[in-house]
Amino acid sequence: MVHSVKEAQTDLLKAGLALQIETAVTDKGYHATHTSELADSLNLRTCIPEPNRRGNGMCNWEGVPEEKRRAVFNNRCRMRGARSTRLQLLQNERVERGFAHICDRESQHS
């Protein structure tokens, strides 16, 4: 995920746009601790939903560096906010609908 954001940032610069990507919104599946830590180290805010956890939802953080814990907890806090909900809806609207349209068109031509 972080690699894709870095490529997109490079493409923006090549296009002559002086924009900085500040936030990345993803689907479930990109919630790995190292992904959150890498994004935090690059000052990239993440909105990554985590899967529902069994039991009390607590993780075993024994032996995990503080940077990784902080990155995961920061992401969790952002996911609870209204801004994250709005960004997730925009992602569904813009990205997922585009893929659905492409898949629909391909199935019609098969």
C-alpha angles and dihedrals in degrees: 000000000000090000090055091051091050090051091049090050090052091049091052090053092048089052089055095249115138094207125135120213105229105168134038121200118195143168124253112290099060094078097107114140094235090053091054091046093050092048091050091050089055092048090247114146113219133206101191118158116222125217119257110270126222121238117006094341093242120142127212103247095176109136094006114129117249092242092061093046091048092049092052094045092047090053091048091052091050091049090059093057131094091240091061091051090051092048092048090052091050090050091052091047098047106030107027095044090051091054091046090053092050092048091047092051092049093050090052091055095048 
